[in-house]
Amino acid sequence: MSLFSSVWYLWLRQARQTWRHPIWVIFGLFQPLCYLLLFAPLLQNLSGIPAIAAGEAMTFYVPGLLVMMALFGAGYVGFGLVVELQGGFIERLLVTPMTRAALLLSRVLLDIMTLLIQVLLICLIALPLGLRVSPGSFLLALLLLVLLGLGLAACSYALAFLLRSAEALSSLLNMVSVPLLLLSGVLLPLTLAPPPLRAIAHFNPFAYVVDGARALFLGRLGDVAVWQGYLCAGVFALLALFWGLRSLKRAVA
């Protein structure tokens, strides 16, 4: 089978499994909704941030929330692969004429589609709460989130191929994701952090993605943060895909 046919067949199978129980996709919105409804209003009184002082608190906050959704959504998809590895489903697929790379690519494509649906729902809910963003800026921000989600999903699957244990994967992801989240400024801007934390955040690629997404939502298309965010997300996605395909190759060798 060609790569396209293999990806399409596996994507269709996984999509049917996912949308057979769409309630889990809705449950995935519970945590972001809590942050949107219970945390974002607390930012209204922060006067040290120009965008918030100008009455754009929701437009400033939502991009960081979307990055957090990608981190905890696409970043944790490896657990489903661990279940199939332990159940022997992946081994059964290997005796078929399918292209091996499709095992990874089909999953990543479905994860990105699921992430985009959740992002759209959150943004629709945020509109009556004060979110204001132009269609063009929103589409550019979606592209940035696609690159980030692609990289996170590929990393999660690479770790699943390597560890083959839900317990080990959970421990590692929790250990890595929490510092990345806190040092990316998704909840509060890093301008409020003390100098040592801001210095450490310079080495966190997610911080650049958050800044780029915020600049896009605020309509600052010429801001240097935009191309820095795209650069970090694009390089991360390419490296993660390479690692994921390499881990897949080793796992099925």
C-alpha positions in Angstrom: 0.0 0.0 0.0 1.1 3.6 -0.6 1.8 5.9 2.2 -1.3 8.0 1.5 -3.5 4.9 1.4 -2.0 3.5 4.7 -2.4 6.8 6.5 -6.0 7.2 5.3 -7.0 3.6 6.3 -5.5 4.0 9.8 -6.7 7.5 10.3 -10.3 6.4 9.4 -10.1 3.5 11.9 -8.8 5.7 14.7 -11.3 8.5 13.9 -14.2 6.0 14.1 -13.0 4.8 17.5 -12.6 8.4 18.7 -15.9 9.8 17.5 -17.8 6.7 18.5 -17.4 8.1 22.0 -17.2 11.9 21.5 -17.9 12.5 25.1 -14.2 12.1 25.8 -13.4 15.0 23.5 -15.9 17.1 25.4 -14.4 16.0 28.7 -11.1 17.2 27.4 -12.5 20.8 27.5 -13.3 20.7 31.2 -10.0 21.9 32.5 -9.6 24.7 29.8 -13.1 25.8 30.6 -12.3 26.1 34.3 -9.3 28.3 33.5 -11.3 30.4 31.0 -14.3 31.0 33.3 -12.6 30.9 36.8 -9.1 32.2 36.2 -9.1 34.6 33.3 -11.5 37.1 35.0 -8.9 37.5 37.8 -6.6 39.2 35.2 -8.9 42.1 34.7 -7.3 44.0 37.6 -3.7 43.5 36.5 -2.6 46.9 35.4 1.0 46.2 34.6 0.2 44.6 31.3 -0.6 47.0 28.5 -3.0 44.7 26.7 -4.9 44.0 29.9 -4.9 47.7 30.9 -6.4 48.4 27.5 -9.3 46.1 28.2 -8.0 43.1 26.1 -7.5 40.7 29.0 -9.4 37.8 27.3 -7.6 38.3 24.0 -4.3 38.3 25.9 -5.1 35.2 28.0 -6.7 32.9 25.5 -3.6 32.2 23.3 -1.7 30.9 26.4 -4.7 28.8 27.3 -4.7 27.2 23.8 -1.0 26.4 24.1 -1.7 24.7 27.4 -4.5 22.7 25.7 -1.9 21.5 23.1 0.6 20.6 25.8 -1.9 18.6 27.9 -3.9 17.3 24.9 -1.5 16.4 22.1 1.3 15.9 24.6 -0.4 13.0 26.3 -1.7 11.1 23.4 1.0 8.4 23.8 -1.1 6.6 26.3 -3.4 5.2 23.6 -0.5 3.8 21.7 0.9 2.1 24.9 -2.4 0.3 25.2 -2.2 -0.9 21.6 1.4 -1.9 22.0 0.6 -4.0 25.1 -2.4 -5.5 23.5 -0.5 -6.6 20.4 -2.4 -4.6 17.9 0.7 -2.9 16.5 2.4 -6.2 16.0 -0.7 -7.5 14.0 -0.5 -4.4 11.8 3.1 -5.1 10.9 2.2 -8.3 9.0 0.0 -6.2 6.6 1.4 -4.4 3.6 0.9 -1.0 5.2 3.7 1.6 5.2 5.2 1.7 8.7 5.4 5.5 8.8 1.6 5.6 8.6 1.4 4.1 12.1 2.7 7.5 13.4 1.4 9.9 10.8 -2.2 8.8 10.9 -2.3 9.3 14.7 -0.7 12.7 14.6 -3.1 13.9 12.0 -6.1 12.8 14.0 -4.7 14.4 17.2 -4.2 17.7 15.4 -7.8 17.6 14.1 -9.1 16.9 17.6 -7.0 19.7 19.0 -8.3 22.1 16.4 -11.9 21.2 17.2 -11.3 21.8 20.9 -9.5 25.1 20.1 -12.4 26.3 18.0 -15.0 25.5 20.7 -13.0 27.3 23.4 -12.6 30.4 21.2 -16.3 30.4 20.4 -17.1 30.3 24.2 -14.6 33.1 24.8 -16.1 35.4 22.2 -19.0 36.7 24.4 -16.5 36.9 27.3 -14.4 39.5 25.5 -12.2 37.7 23.1 -11.5 39.9 20.0 -9.4 38.6 17.1 -9.5 39.1 13.4 -10.1 36.1 11.1 -6.6 36.4 9.5 -4.8 36.6 12.8 -6.8 33.7 14.1 -5.9 31.5 11.1 -2.2 32.3 11.5 -2.5 31.4 15.2 -4.1 28.1 14.3 -1.2 27.3 12.0 1.2 28.0 14.9 -0.8 25.7 17.1 -0.8 23.0 14.4 3.0 23.0 14.4 3.1 22.8 18.1 0.5 20.1 18.4 2.3 18.1 15.7 5.6 18.2 17.6 4.0 17.4 20.9 2.0 14.4 19.6 5.1 13.0 17.8 7.2 13.4 21.0 4.5 11.6 23.0 4.4 8.7 20.5 8.2 8.5 20.4 8.2 8.1 24.2 5.4 5.6 24.1 7.4 3.5 21.6 10.5 3.7 23.8 8.9 3.2 27.3 5.9 0.9 26.5 4.6 1.5 30.0 1.8 3.8 31.0 3.2 4.3 34.4 6.7 5.3 33.1 5.2 7.6 30.5 2.9 9.3 33.0 5.8 10.0 35.4 8.0 11.4 32.7 5.4 13.6 31.0 4.3 15.1 34.4 7.9 15.8 35.3 8.6 17.6 32.1 5.3 19.3 31.3 4.7 21.2 34.5 8.0 23.1 34.4 7.5 23.8 30.7 4.0 25.1 31.4 4.9 27.4 34.3 8.0 28.8 32.4 6.1 29.5 29.3 3.8 32.3 30.6 0.5 30.6 29.7 -1.1 31.6 33.0 0.6 34.8 33.8 3.0 36.8 31.6 6.7 36.3 32.2 7.1 40.0 32.6 5.8 39.6 36.1 8.4 37.0 36.9 11.7 37.8 38.8 14.8 38.1 36.6 16.1 34.6 37.3 12.9 32.9 36.1 12.8 35.2 33.0 16.4 34.1 32.2 15.5 30.4 32.4 12.4 31.0 30.3 14.5 32.2 27.4 15.5 28.5 26.9 11.9 27.3 26.8 10.6 27.1 23.2 7.0 27.1 24.5 7.5 30.6 25.8 8.2 31.9 22.3 5.2 30.1 21.0 3.0 31.7 23.6 4.4 35.1 22.9 3.9 34.6 19.1 0.3 33.4 19.6 -0.5 36.4 21.8 1.0 38.8 19.3 -1.1 37.3 16.5 -4.3 37.5 18.6 -3.6 41.1 19.4 -3.1 41.9 15.7 0.6 42.6 15.9 1.6 40.6 12.8 4.9 42.4 12.4 6.0 41.7 16.0 9.3 39.8 16.2 7.6 37.4 18.6 5.5 36.0 15.6 8.4 34.7 13.6 10.2 33.6 16.7 7.2 31.5 17.6 6.9 30.0 14.1 10.6 29.2 14.1 10.5 27.5 17.5 7.3 25.6 16.7 8.5 24.6 13.2 11.9 23.3 14.3 10.3 21.5 17.2 7.8 19.8 14.9 10.5 18.7 12.4 12.8 17.3 15.1 9.9 15.6 16.9 8.6 13.9 13.7 12.1 12.7 12.9 12.4 11.3 16.5 9.0 9.7 16.3 9.7 8.0 13.0 13.1 6.8 14.2 11.5 5.4 17.4 8.9 3.7 15.4 11.5 2.1 13.1 13.4 0.8 16.1 10.2 -0.5 17.8 9.2 -2.5 14.8 12.6 -3.7 13.7 
